[in-house]
Amino acid sequence: MATPISTADVAHVARLARLALTDEELEQFTGQLAAVLAHAADVEALDTTGVPPTAHPLPIDNVLRDDVVVPCADREEVLAQAPASESGRFRVPRILGEAP
């Protein structure tokens, strides 16, 4: 089987990624990338007719509870527990010198 990717291709990708690779690394990565591409070609050759698209190999059930509408806390009670409030809202320190 011919190598689907050359050392020059790997060197080009390394340059684009701004990676400095030695000659030994180029040879090593060329072989590794060729193996990955060969595996991808094997997967591409599989007959997937009738196989639905899958996001996860196992069925997943939603483990979250259903949303249930409940009354919210009383505004005055919550603001009474705050360190400072003003005009029915929490009062917080000014941030980054913003104008009031």
Helices and strands as residue ranges (DSSP letters): H 7-16, H 23-44, H 75-81, E 85-86, E 89-90
